Structures are given as structure tokens and as C-alpha cells.
């Protein structure tokens, strides 16, 4: 099931991304409805929780006192990517990175969420670029064509990086058939 870019998706992504998948209601209201008064924000949160529980099941998000916890085990490519980075599996990390985190997410009143998402987007991009550059250097010796494919991806992610352009040129030059490489 895919949710459109909405506050429902924002809530799920945020809860899944933070430690212990837990946040206070007030924090969520401030994150997603900063332009509303607290009462209206809490009402909007209750409506979204109700819709999410209908979609995912009653126990998907639990409430204890003023804390909300995502209890449904959702697969999250962000977590898989970070686990691969932490485990030193750069190949898997690069395969798991599919571009910017929540690209162009915007929702009225969710400026704080948008700032959090932008920070996360930049952090994940930097991790991908570092992992990709390291892996591309390894590939240059073993598999220049794989290095070329990877450096092209890196260039798409950061076309202004001098280090990425250097790696791309090294990959092109490492391929014996320069005409094929140039194509």
C-alpha cells in the first residue's frame, strides 16, 4: 500500500524514522500543524490516526498517555540503507538509495516537518555519495564498467562535485573500449 504525499505519510515516515518510533502528540501537532491552534491540530491528528488505523489495523499506532508509538513493523528503505552503511555493505547501500528522501514533500502547516525532511534528505545524500565514491574507487580496479555506472549515478546526484567528476573520468579511461565508454 502506498500513501500519497500527505500528512498521513508524513506521520508514518516520521514515527518510523525516530528512535523507538515514539513521539508526543504535542510534538507531532507542532511538526505537522504549526499554523493551527493546538486544539485544531490535535483534532486533525485524531482524524489522521483514525484513518491510519482503518488502513493499517487498530494496533498499528498505539497511544499511551500523551505518546504515540508506531508498533506496526513497516519496512523502510531509509532504515535498510542506514543499516547497510553502518554494516559497511556499500554495495547494498548504493542499491538501496533511490534518490532524495521524500522529494518535494510539502503540506500546509508542516514547515517543521519539511525542515526535518530536508535535513534528513541531505544527510542521506551525503552518506550515499561517500559510499558510492568509495565503492567506485574499488570498482575501478575490478570492474571499470560497474565503476562507470555508479559514477554516472553519483554525477546525477551531485553534478557539481569535483571528486565525482574525477571518478567518472577515471572510470571512462579505465574501460579498454573508449568508444563504448564514451557512448
TORVOMI-206530 format. One line per field, with one value per atom (N, C-alpha, C, O, CB): residue number from 1; x, y, z; chain. Coordinates in steps of 0.05 Angstrom, whole numbers. Glycine has a CB too. Layout:
N
k NUM, ...
east X, ...
north Y, ...
up Z, ...
c A, ...
This chain:
183
k 1, 1, 1, 1, 1, 2, 2, 2, 2, 2, 3, 3, 3, 3, 3, 4, 4, 4, 4, 4, 5, 5, 5, 5, 5, 6, 6, 6, 6, 6, 7, 7, 7, 7, 7, 8, 8, 8, 8, 8, 9, 9, 9, 9, 9, 10, 10, 10, 10, 10, 11, 11, 11, 11, 11, 12, 12, 12, 12, 12, 13, 13, 13, 13, 13, 14, 14, 14, 14, 14, 15, 15, 15, 15, 15, 16, 16, 16, 16, 16, 17, 17, 17, 17, 17, 18, 18, 18, 18, 18, 19, 19, 19, 19, 19, 20, 20, 20, 20, 20, 21, 21, 21, 21, 21, 22, 22, 22, 22, 22, 23, 23, 23, 23, 23, 24, 24, 24, 24, 24, 25, 25, 25, 25, 25, 26, 26, 26, 26, 26, 27, 27, 27, 27, 27, 28, 28, 28, 28, 28, 29, 29, 29, 29, 29, 30, 30, 30, 30, 30, 31, 31, 31, 31, 31, 32, 32, 32, 32, 32, 33, 33, 33, 33, 33, 34, 34, 34, 34, 34, 35, 35, 35, 35, 35, 36, 36, 36, 36, 36, 37, 37, 37, 37, 37, 38, 38, 38, 38, 38, 39, 39, 39, 39, 39, 40, 40, 40, 40, 40, 41, 41, 41, 41, 41, 42, 42, 42, 42, 42, 43, 43, 43, 43, 43, 44, 44, 44, 44, 44, 45, 45, 45, 45, 45, 46, 46, 46, 46, 46, 47, 47, 47, 47, 47, 48, 48, 48, 48, 48, 49, 49, 49, 49, 49, 50, 50, 50, 50, 50, 51, 51, 51, 51, 51, 52, 52, 52, 52, 52, 53, 53, 53, 53, 53, 54, 54, 54, 54, 54, 55, 55, 55, 55, 55, 56, 56, 56, 56, 56, 57, 57, 57, 57, 57, 58, 58, 58, 58, 58, 59, 59, 59, 59, 59, 60, 60, 60, 60, 60, 61, 61, 61, 61, 61, 62, 62, 62, 62, 62, 63, 63, 63, 63, 63, 64, 64, 64, 64, 64, 65, 65, 65, 65, 65, 66, 66, 66, 66, 66, 67, 67, 67, 67, 67, 68, 68, 68, 68, 68, 69, 69, 69, 69, 69, 70, 70, 70, 70, 70, 71, 71, 71, 71, 71, 72, 72, 72, 72, 72, 73, 73, 73, 73, 73, 74, 74, 74, 74, 74, 75, 75, 75, 75, 75, 76, 76, 76, 76, 76, 77, 77, 77, 77, 77, 78, 78, 78, 78, 78, 79, 79, 79, 79, 79, 80, 80, 80, 80, 80, 81, 81, 81, 81, 81, 82, 82, 82, 82, 82, 83, 83, 83, 83, 83, 84, 84, 84, 84, 84, 85, 85, 85, 85, 85, 86, 86, 86, 86, 86, 87, 87, 87, 87, 87, 88, 88, 88, 88, 88, 89, 89, 89, 89, 89, 90, 90, 90, 90, 90, 91, 91, 91, 91, 91, 92, 92, 92, 92, 92, 93, 93, 93, 93, 93, 94, 94, 94, 94, 94, 95, 95, 95, 95, 95, 96, 96, 96, 96, 96, 97, 97, 97, 97, 97, 98, 98, 98, 98, 98, 99, 99, 99, 99, 99, 100, 100, 100, 100, 100, 101, 101, 101, 101, 101, 102, 102, 102, 102, 102, 103, 103, 103, 103, 103, 104, 104, 104, 104, 104, 105, 105, 105, 105, 105, 106, 106, 106, 106, 106, 107, 107, 107, 107, 107, 108, 108, 108, 108, 108, 109, 109, 109, 109, 109, 110, 110, 110, 110, 110, 111, 111, 111, 111, 111, 112, 112, 112, 112, 112, 113, 113, 113, 113, 113, 114, 114, 114, 114, 114, 115, 115, 115, 115, 115, 116, 116, 116, 116, 116, 117, 117, 117, 117, 117, 118, 118, 118, 118, 118, 119, 119, 119, 119, 119, 120, 120, 120, 120, 120, 121, 121, 121, 121, 121, 122, 122, 122, 122, 122, 123, 123, 123, 123, 123, 124, 124, 124, 124, 124, 125, 125, 125, 125, 125, 126, 126, 126, 126, 126, 127, 127, 127, 127, 127, 128, 128, 128, 128, 128, 129, 129, 129, 129, 129, 130, 130, 130, 130, 130, 131, 131, 131, 131, 131, 132, 132, 132, 132, 132, 133, 133, 133, 133, 133, 134, 134, 134, 134, 134, 135, 135, 135, 135, 135, 136, 136, 136, 136, 136, 137, 137, 137, 137, 137, 138, 138, 138, 138, 138, 139, 139, 139, 139, 139, 140, 140, 140, 140, 140, 141, 141, 141, 141, 141, 142, 142, 142, 142, 142, 143, 143, 143, 143, 143, 144, 144, 144, 144, 144, 145, 145, 145, 145, 145, 146, 146, 146, 146, 146, 147, 147, 147, 147, 147, 148, 148, 148, 148, 148, 149, 149, 149, 149, 149, 150, 150, 150, 150, 150, 151, 151, 151, 151, 151, 152, 152, 152, 152, 152, 153, 153, 153, 153, 153, 154, 154, 154, 154, 154, 155, 155, 155, 155, 155, 156, 156, 156, 156, 156, 157, 157, 157, 157, 157, 158, 158, 158, 158, 158, 159, 159, 159, 159, 159, 160, 160, 160, 160, 160, 161, 161, 161, 161, 161, 162, 162, 162, 162, 162, 163, 163, 163, 163, 163, 164, 164, 164, 164, 164, 165, 165, 165, 165, 165, 166, 166, 166, 166, 166, 167, 167, 167, 167, 167, 168, 168, 168, 168, 168, 169, 169, 169, 169, 169, 170, 170, 170, 170, 170, 171, 171, 171, 171, 171, 172, 172, 172, 172, 172, 173, 173, 173, 173, 173, 174, 174, 174, 174, 174, 175, 175, 175, 175, 175, 176, 176, 176, 176, 176, 177, 177, 177, 177, 177, 178, 178, 178, 178, 178, 179, 179, 179, 179, 179, 180, 180, 180, 180, 180, 181, 181, 181, 181, 181, 182, 182, 182, 182, 182, 183, 183, 183, 183, 183
east 17, 0, 18, 36, -19, 13, 27, 8, -15, 39, 18, 2, 12, 36, 4, -6, 4, 19, 17, -20, 34, 48, 27, 14, 66, 24, 4, 14, 35, -23, -2, 5, 4, 17, -13, -13, -13, 14, 26, -36, 24, 50, 72, 90, 56, 70, 90, 91, 112, 83, 68, 67, 80, 96, 38, 73, 85, 115, 130, 72, 124, 153, 167, 188, 158, 156, 169, 171, 193, 155, 149, 149, 168, 183, 121, 169, 187, 216, 233, 180, 222, 249, 262, 286, 250, 246, 257, 262, 250, 238, 279, 285, 259, 242, 305, 258, 236, 209, 188, 234, 209, 184, 163, 139, 173, 171, 153, 157, 179, 158, 134, 135, 110, 90, 136, 111, 88, 68, 76, 96, 43, 22, 29, 27, -6, 38, 44, 66, 66, 52, 86, 108, 98, 106, 131, 82, 71, 53, 55, 54, 37, 20, 38, 32, 1, 58, 77, 91, 96, 97, 98, 112, 95, 104, 122, 70, 52, 31, 20, 39, 25, 3, 12, -3, -23, 36, 46, 30, 30, 75, 15, -1, -29, -44, -3, -35, -62, -60, -38, -74, -82, -81, -80, -86, -107, -72, -67, -92, -90, -57, -115, -140, -146, -153, -163, -143, -148, -127, -134, -148, -102, -81, -85, -81, -54, -94, -99, -123, -122, -105, -143, -166, -157, -165, -188, -141, -130, -114, -116, -113, -98, -82, -100, -95, -63, -121, -140, -153, -156, -162, -160, -172, -152, -159, -181, -127, -107, -101, -98, -81, -100, -95, -118, -114, -93, -142, -166, -164, -168, -192, -157, -154, -131, -134, -149, -109, -86, -93, -85, -62, -108, -116, -135, -135, -128, -152, -170, -154, -160, -190, -134, -117, -98, -95, -101, -86, -64, -72, -57, -41, -94, -103, -102, -86, -85, -119, -121, -95, -90, -142, -79, -55, -31, -9, -48, -34, -12, 2, 27, -21, -14, -3, -17, -41, -7, -1, -13, -9, 9, -1, -26, -25, -23, -41, -49, -3, -1, 4, 24, 22, -14, -13, -13, -31, 11, 8, 9, 29, 36, 17, 37, 57, 44, 27, 80, 52, 44, 68, 90, 33, 62, 83, 74, 52, 91, 91, 85, 94, 118, 100, 75, 82, 81, 91, 62, 70, 69, 97, 109, 48, 108, 135, 134, 128, 148, 140, 140, 168, 187, 128, 171, 197, 201, 183, 200, 225, 231, 258, 278, 232, 260, 285, 306, 330, 281, 297, 316, 331, 356, 301, 316, 329, 347, 369, 308, 338, 355, 380, 402, 339, 378, 401, 421, 445, 393, 410, 427, 440, 463, 411, 425, 437, 460, 480, 415, 456, 477, 502, 525, 467, 498, 520, 535, 559, 510, 520, 531, 546, 567, 509, 535, 548, 571, 583, 528, 576, 598, 592, 610, 622, 566, 558, 551, 528, 533, 572, 569, 553, 538, 595, 557, 542, 512, 497, 551, 504, 475, 465, 443, 470, 481, 473, 468, 448, 494, 486, 482, 458, 445, 508, 453, 429, 404, 384, 430, 404, 381, 374, 352, 384, 394, 390, 376, 388, 416, 352, 337, 332, 312, 311, 348, 344, 335, 335, 323, 329, 323, 301, 281, 316, 304, 285, 261, 265, 298, 237, 213, 216, 213, 203, 222, 228, 203, 181, 237, 209, 188, 163, 142, 180, 166, 143, 136, 153, 149, 111, 101, 73, 57, 103, 66, 40, 35, 52, 36, 11, 6, 9, -1, -23, 24, 28, 49, 55, 3, 62, 82, 110, 127, 77, 115, 142, 163, 185, 142, 157, 177, 183, 206, 168, 163, 167, 184, 202, 140, 177, 192, 222, 239, 180, 227, 255, 269, 292, 256, 255, 266, 272, 293, 246, 253, 256, 280, 295, 230, 283, 305, 332, 351, 303, 333, 358, 364, 387, 355, 343, 346, 355, 372, 320, 343, 349, 379, 392, 331, 388, 417, 435, 456, 422, 428, 444, 447, 468, 432, 424, 424, 439, 453, 395, 437, 451, 481, 496, 443, 490, 519, 529, 550, 525, 514, 521, 523, 542, 502, 504, 504, 529, 543, 479, 534, 557, 584, 601, 558, 587, 611, 614, 635, 612, 592, 592, 597, 614, 566, 584, 587, 615, 626, 567, 627, 654, 674, 692, 663, 671, 688, 685, 705, 682, 661, 655, 665, 676, 625, 661, 671, 701, 711, 662, 715, 745, 752, 771, 757, 738, 743, 737, 752, 726, 715, 707, 727, 730, 679, 740, 759, 779, 787, 773, 788, 808, 795, 807, 823, 772, 759, 740, 740, 745, 724, 703, 697, 679, 677, 713, 710, 682, 673, 730, 668, 641, 622, 605, 631, 625, 609, 616, 599, 613, 642, 651, 638, 629, 681, 637, 625, 595, 585, 629, 581, 552, 547, 530, 539, 563, 560, 567, 553, 577, 589, 597, 577, 573, 625, 564, 542, 519, 507, 532, 512, 492, 500, 484, 485, 525, 536, 534, 527, 565, 541, 540, 512, 508, 552, 492, 464, 456, 440, 446, 467, 460, 474, 463, 467, 499, 514, 532, 555, 532, 520, 534, 556, 571, 514, 557, 577, 602, 620, 565, 601, 624, 648, 646, 615, 669, 694, 704, 714, 715, 702, 711, 695, 706, 708, 669, 652, 660, 662, 622, 665, 673, 700, 704, 675, 718, 745, 741, 753, 763, 724, 719, 706, 713, 702, 688, 675, 695, 695, 653, 713, 734, 753, 760, 750, 760, 777, 763, 776, 785, 737, 722, 721, 724, 694, 716, 716, 743, 744, 708, 764, 791, 799, 817, 811, 787, 794, 782, 790, 785, 762, 749, 765, 771, 719, 773, 790, 778, 793, 796, 753, 740, 729, 707, 717, 746, 738, 713, 698, 762, 709, 685, 660, 641, 686, 661, 639, 635, 612, 644, 657, 656, 644, 627, 684, 652, 642, 612, 597, 656, 603, 574, 559, 534, 569
north -23, 0, 25, 27, 0, 43, 68, 90, 91, 72, 108, 132, 155, 157, 138, 173, 197, 215, 211, 212, 234, 253, 268, 286, 272, 262, 274, 274, 264, 258, 285, 285, 257, 251, 304, 240, 211, 199, 186, 195, 203, 192, 205, 191, 197, 231, 245, 234, 229, 275, 229, 218, 190, 185, 216, 173, 146, 147, 134, 129, 163, 165, 176, 166, 182, 196, 208, 189, 185, 234, 177, 157, 134, 125, 147, 125, 102, 111, 94, 91, 136, 146, 154, 156, 168, 159, 169, 146, 124, 190, 150, 129, 119, 135, 139, 93, 79, 84, 76, 88, 97, 102, 116, 111, 76, 133, 145, 176, 186, 133, 190, 219, 227, 213, 233, 251, 261, 273, 281, 282, 273, 285, 315, 324, 283, 329, 357, 361, 380, 370, 344, 346, 342, 357, 326, 322, 316, 339, 347, 290, 350, 373, 396, 410, 381, 402, 424, 418, 437, 427, 394, 386, 389, 398, 358, 381, 379, 401, 406, 352, 414, 434, 459, 470, 423, 468, 492, 517, 536, 497, 518, 541, 541, 560, 544, 519, 517, 521, 518, 489, 527, 527, 498, 480, 542, 495, 468, 450, 427, 470, 461, 445, 435, 412, 462, 452, 444, 424, 405, 469, 428, 410, 382, 362, 421, 382, 356, 342, 317, 360, 357, 345, 333, 311, 366, 347, 337, 312, 293, 359, 312, 288, 264, 242, 293, 269, 247, 236, 211, 257, 253, 244, 227, 206, 268, 236, 221, 194, 174, 237, 194, 169, 149, 126, 174, 160, 143, 131, 107, 159, 147, 137, 117, 96, 160, 122, 104, 77, 56, 116, 78, 53, 37, 13, 60, 51, 37, 23, 0, 56, 37, 25, 4, -17, 47, 8, -10, -28, -47, 7, -24, -40, -24, -5, -65, -32, -17, -14, 6, -30, -35, -35, -23, -23, -63, -12, -1, 22, 24, 8, 40, 63, 62, 65, 90, 59, 59, 85, 101, 36, 90, 115, 107, 93, 134, 117, 113, 141, 154, 93, 149, 176, 195, 196, 181, 211, 231, 222, 239, 258, 197, 188, 170, 153, 172, 174, 157, 140, 149, 174, 114, 96, 80, 68, 77, 79, 63, 34, 30, 73, 16, -11, -31, -53, -21, -22, -39, -40, -19, -29, -64, -65, -59, -77, -93, -35, -27, -27, -18, 2, -39, -38, -10, 3, -59, 0, 28, 28, 20, 47, 36, 35, 53, 48, 43, 74, 91, 75, 77, 115, 59, 42, 21, 16, 29, 9, -12, 1, -11, -25, 25, 39, 46, 41, 65, 56, 63, 38, 39, 78, 16, -9, -18, -28, -30, -16, -24, -7, -16, -23, 19, 38, 30, 28, 67, 27, 20, -6, -9, 19, -25, -52, -52, -73, -72, -30, -29, -43, -48, -42, -49, -61, -39, -33, -81, -28, -5, -12, 5, 7, -36, -45, -45, -34, -72, -57, -57, -29, -21, -75, -13, 15, 30, 44, 30, 27, 42, 31, 46, 39, 5, -6, 4, 8, -36, 8, 17, 46, 55, 10, 62, 91, 96, 90, 107, 107, 111, 141, 148, 96, 158, 186, 200, 188, 191, 225, 241, 230, 219, 269, 233, 225, 244, 268, 225, 233, 249, 273, 296, 257, 269, 292, 310, 301, 283, 336, 357, 353, 362, 357, 342, 340, 368, 383, 321, 374, 400, 396, 383, 423, 407, 406, 431, 438, 380, 443, 467, 463, 443, 477, 481, 480, 461, 459, 472, 446, 426, 436, 420, 400, 461, 472, 459, 453, 503, 453, 439, 411, 402, 438, 397, 371, 374, 358, 357, 393, 397, 403, 394, 421, 419, 424, 398, 393, 445, 382, 357, 339, 327, 342, 337, 320, 330, 314, 320, 356, 367, 360, 353, 398, 362, 355, 325, 318, 361, 309, 280, 275, 258, 265, 288, 285, 291, 275, 304, 313, 320, 299, 292, 348, 290, 271, 245, 234, 265, 235, 210, 213, 195, 201, 236, 241, 241, 229, 268, 254, 254, 225, 218, 272, 210, 182, 166, 151, 169, 170, 156, 164, 147, 162, 190, 200, 189, 180, 231, 189, 177, 148, 138, 182, 133, 104, 99, 82, 91, 114, 110, 116, 101, 127, 138, 144, 123, 115, 172, 113, 92, 67, 54, 86, 59, 35, 38, 19, 28, 62, 66, 64, 53, 94, 73, 70, 41, 33, 85, 25, -4, -17, -34, -18, -8, -20, -13, -28, -9, 10, 18, -4, -8, 44, -17, -39, -65, -78, -44, -71, -97, -97, -116, -106, -76, -76, -47, -34, -89, -37, -9, -2, 21, -3, -21, -15, -10, 7, -38, -26, -21, 6, 21, -43, 13, 39, 61, 82, 42, 58, 78, 81, 103, 70, 58, 60, 75, 92, 32, 68, 80, 110, 126, 66, 117, 145, 162, 186, 148, 150, 165, 171, 192, 149, 151, 156, 178, 195, 130, 177, 197, 225, 244, 190, 226, 252, 263, 287, 249, 245, 254, 265, 284, 231, 253, 262, 288, 304, 240, 291, 315, 323, 316, 311, 338, 345, 365, 370, 355, 377, 398, 388, 403, 421, 362, 351, 345, 329, 326, 359, 354, 326, 313, 375, 315, 288, 268, 248, 281, 272, 254, 256, 235, 261, 280, 283, 269, 256, 313, 272, 258, 228, 214, 265, 217, 189, 180, 159, 181, 196, 189, 188, 170, 210, 208, 208, 184, 172, 234, 178, 154, 129, 111, 152, 127, 103, 101, 80, 104, 124, 124, 115, 98, 151, 125, 118, 90, 79, 138, 78, 51, 30, 6, 46, 38, 19, 17, 37, 27, -8, -11, 0, 12, -40, -2, 7, 35, 39, -12, 55, 83, 92, 108, 101, 82, 90, 80, 95, 79, 55, 44, 59, 66, 14, 66, 80, 108, 117, 83, 121, 148, 148, 166, 161, 126, 124, 121, 118, 100
up 0, 0, 0, 17, 24, -18, -19, -12, -21, -47, 4, 11, -5, -10, 42, -13, -28, -8, 16, -40, -19, -2, 14, 3, -19, 39, 55, 84, 90, 53, 102, 130, 142, 161, 146, 130, 139, 133, 151, 124, 109, 102, 119, 129, 72, 123, 139, 168, 179, 140, 179, 206, 207, 225, 216, 188, 188, 184, 199, 166, 165, 159, 184, 191, 135, 196, 219, 242, 254, 227, 249, 271, 266, 284, 277, 241, 234, 235, 239, 206, 231, 230, 256, 258, 211, 276, 301, 321, 318, 314, 340, 360, 374, 382, 381, 377, 390, 376, 387, 419, 353, 337, 354, 351, 326, 373, 392, 393, 393, 420, 394, 397, 413, 413, 369, 425, 439, 419, 397, 460, 427, 410, 404, 382, 423, 425, 422, 402, 386, 449, 403, 383, 355, 337, 390, 351, 324, 315, 291, 325, 332, 325, 317, 297, 348, 332, 325, 299, 283, 348, 294, 269, 245, 224, 272, 246, 223, 221, 199, 222, 243, 243, 258, 274, 255, 252, 266, 261, 277, 258, 239, 233, 245, 241, 203, 259, 271, 301, 313, 265, 314, 343, 353, 338, 355, 377, 388, 386, 379, 417, 393, 392, 364, 360, 403, 345, 317, 307, 294, 298, 315, 308, 320, 307, 317, 345, 359, 345, 342, 389, 337, 323, 296, 289, 319, 282, 256, 261, 245, 242, 282, 288, 294, 285, 312, 310, 316, 290, 288, 335, 272, 247, 230, 219, 230, 229, 214, 228, 214, 212, 254, 268, 263, 259, 299, 262, 257, 229, 225, 260, 209, 181, 179, 166, 162, 192, 191, 204, 195, 204, 226, 240, 223, 223, 267, 208, 189, 167, 160, 177, 157, 136, 145, 132, 123, 169, 178, 200, 207, 187, 213, 235, 261, 264, 238, 280, 305, 321, 333, 323, 320, 336, 322, 333, 344, 298, 283, 297, 298, 256, 309, 324, 351, 352, 309, 372, 399, 413, 406, 415, 432, 448, 477, 487, 442, 491, 520, 531, 525, 527, 548, 559, 535, 519, 578, 533, 511, 489, 472, 522, 489, 470, 449, 455, 484, 424, 402, 394, 392, 378, 389, 381, 357, 357, 404, 336, 313, 321, 324, 287, 323, 331, 308, 310, 352, 285, 262, 249, 244, 241, 245, 233, 203, 187, 238, 196, 168, 157, 170, 165, 133, 120, 110, 99, 97, 114, 108, 94, 106, 134, 69, 54, 67, 65, 26, 81, 95, 116, 118, 109, 132, 153, 141, 151, 170, 119, 106, 95, 97, 83, 84, 74, 97, 94, 60, 118, 141, 153, 162, 162, 155, 165, 147, 157, 167, 121, 102, 106, 105, 73, 109, 113, 139, 139, 114, 161, 187, 185, 198, 208, 171, 168, 148, 145, 161, 135, 115, 89, 73, 127, 84, 59, 39, 34, 63, 27, 9, -16, -26, 2, -26, -50, -45, -61, -58, -23, -16, -11, -19, 8, 3, 9, -17, -20, 25, -37, -62, -78, -91, -79, -76, -89, -76, -89, -89, -50, -35, -38, -34, -6, -46, -49, -76, -97, -46, -75, -100, -104, -118, -99, -93, -97, -71, -50, -118, -73, -50, -32, -42, -58, -6, 14, 12, 14, 42, 10, 8, -10, 0, 36, -35, -52, -55, -59, -80, -53, -57, -40, -48, -86, -16, 2, 12, 21, 26, 10, 20, 30, 16, -1, 52, 63, 80, 96, 80, 77, 92, 122, 133, 86, 135, 163, 173, 197, 176, 154, 162, 157, 149, 146, 160, 155, 172, 162, 160, 197, 213, 203, 204, 242, 195, 183, 157, 153, 176, 141, 116, 122, 107, 100, 143, 151, 160, 153, 173, 176, 185, 161, 159, 204, 142, 118, 101, 90, 101, 98, 83, 96, 82, 80, 122, 136, 132, 127, 166, 134, 130, 101, 96, 137, 82, 54, 49, 35, 37, 60, 56, 70, 58, 68, 93, 108, 92, 88, 136, 82, 67, 40, 32, 61, 28, 3, 7, -8, -9, 29, 35, 40, 31, 60, 55, 60, 34, 30, 80, 16, -9, -25, -37, -25, -27, -43, -32, -47, -43, -5, 6, 1, -7, 37, 5, 0, -30, -37, 8, -47, -76, -86, -102, -91, -75, -83, -75, -90, -71, -51, -41, -57, -65, -11, -62, -78, -107, -118, -78, -119, -146, -148, -167, -156, -128, -127, -127, -141, -103, -111, -110, -138, -147, -88, -150, -176, -198, -217, -183, -196, -217, -223, -246, -209, -202, -206, -216, -232, -180, -205, -210, -234, -250, -186, -236, -256, -265, -255, -245, -284, -293, -303, -299, -314, -315, -325, -301, -302, -343, -280, -256, -244, -234, -235, -244, -234, -251, -240, -235, -277, -295, -289, -287, -324, -286, -280, -253, -251, -278, -233, -207, -208, -196, -186, -221, -221, -237, -231, -233, -256, -270, -251, -252, -295, -234, -214, -195, -187, -199, -186, -168, -181, -167, -159, -206, -220, -221, -218, -248, -225, -226, -198, -196, -234, -177, -150, -142, -128, -130, -152, -146, -169, -171, -120, -188, -213, -209, -227, -233, -185, -180, -165, -160, -166, -158, -143, -160, -179, -128, -155, -170, -166, -185, -161, -142, -137, -153, -164, -106, -156, -172, -202, -215, -169, -212, -240, -245, -265, -247, -226, -229, -230, -247, -205, -212, -212, -238, -249, -189, -248, -274, -296, -313, -280, -297, -318, -315, -335, -317, -291, -286, -295, -307, -256, -290, -298, -329, -340, -287, -342, -372, -383, -401, -383, -372, -381, -374, -388, -370, -354, -346, -364, -364, -317, -380, -398, -424, -436, -404, -431, -455, -481, -497, -459, -485, -509, -504, -494, -517, -510, -504, -519, -509, -511, -543, -558, -543, -540, -587, -534, -519, -493, -485, -513, -479, -454, -458, -442, -442, -480, -485, -491, -483, -509, -504, -510, -485, -485, -529
c A, A, A, A, A, A, A, A, A, A, A, A, A, A, A, A, A, A, A, A, A, A, A, A, A, A, A, A, A, A, A, A, A, A, A, A, A, A, A, A, A, A, A, A, A, A, A, A, A, A, A, A, A, A, A, A, A, A, A, A, A, A, A, A, A, A, A, A, A, A, A, A, A, A, A, A, A, A, A, A, A, A, A, A, A, A, A, A, A, A, A, A, A, A, A, A, A, A, A, A, A, A, A, A, A, A, A, A, A, A, A, A, A, A, A, A, A, A, A, A, A, A, A, A, A, A, A, A, A, A, A, A, A, A, A, A, A, A, A, A, A, A, A, A, A, A, A, A, A, A, A, A, A, A, A, A, A, A, A, A, A, A, A, A, A, A, A, A, A, A, A, A, A, A, A, A, A, A, A, A, A, A, A, A, A, A, A, A, A, A, A, A, A, A, A, A, A, A, A, A, A, A, A, A, A, A, A, A, A, A, A, A, A, A, A, A, A, A, A, A, A, A, A, A, A, A, A, A, A, A, A, A, A, A, A, A, A, A, A, A, A, A, A, A, A, A, A, A, A, A, A, A, A, A, A, A, A, A, A, A, A, A, A, A, A, A, A, A, A, A, A, A, A, A, A, A, A, A, A, A, A, A, A, A, A, A, A, A, A, A, A, A, A, A, A, A, A, A, A, A, A, A, A, A, A, A, A, A, A, A, A, A, A, A, A, A, A, A, A, A, A, A, A, A, A, A, A, A, A, A, A, A, A, A, A, A, A, A, A, A, A, A, A, A, A, A, A, A, A, A, A, A, A, A, A, A, A, A, A, A, A, A, A, A, A, A, A, A, A, A, A, A, A, A, A, A, A, A, A, A, A, A, A, A, A, A, A, A, A, A, A, A, A, A, A, A, A, A, A, A, A, A, A, A, A, A, A, A, A, A, A, A, A, A, A, A, A, A, A, A, A, A, A, A, A, A, A, A, A, A, A, A, A, A, A, A, A, A, A, A, A, A, A, A, A, A, A, A, A, A, A, A, A, A, A, A, A, A, A, A, A, A, A, A, A, A, A, A, A, A, A, A, A, A, A, A, A, A, A, A, A, A, A, A, A, A, A, A, A, A, A, A, A, A, A, A, A, A, A, A, A, A, A, A, A, A, A, A, A, A, A, A, A, A, A, A, A, A, A, A, A, A, A, A, A, A, A, A, A, A, A, A, A, A, A, A, A, A, A, A, A, A, A, A, A, A, A, A, A, A, A, A, A, A, A, A, A, A, A, A, A, A, A, A, A, A, A, A, A, A, A, A, A, A, A, A, A, A, A, A, A, A, A, A, A, A, A, A, A, A, A, A, A, A, A, A, A, A, A, A, A, A, A, A, A, A, A, A, A, A, A, A, A, A, A, A, A, A, A, A, A, A, A, A, A, A, A, A, A, A, A, A, A, A, A, A, A, A, A, A, A, A, A, A, A, A, A, A, A, A, A, A, A, A, A, A, A, A, A, A, A, A, A, A, A, A, A, A, A, A, A, A, A, A, A, A, A, A, A, A, A, A, A, A, A, A, A, A, A, A, A, A, A, A, A, A, A, A, A, A, A, A, A, A, A, A, A, A, A, A, A, A, A, A, A, A, A, A, A, A, A, A, A, A, A, A, A, A, A, A, A, A, A, A, A, A, A, A, A, A, A, A, A, A, A, A, A, A, A, A, A, A, A, A, A, A, A, A, A, A, A, A, A, A, A, A, A, A, A, A, A, A, A, A, A, A, A, A, A, A, A, A, A, A, A, A, A, A, A, A, A, A, A, A, A, A, A, A, A, A, A, A, A, A, A, A, A, A, A, A, A, A, A, A, A, A, A, A, A, A, A, A, A, A, A, A, A, A, A, A, A, A, A, A, A, A, A, A, A, A, A, A, A, A, A, A, A, A, A, A, A, A, A, A, A, A, A, A, A, A, A, A, A, A, A, A, A, A, A, A, A, A, A, A, A, A, A, A, A, A, A, A, A, A, A, A, A, A, A, A, A, A, A, A, A, A, A, A, A, A, A, A, A, A, A, A, A, A, A, A, A, A, A, A, A
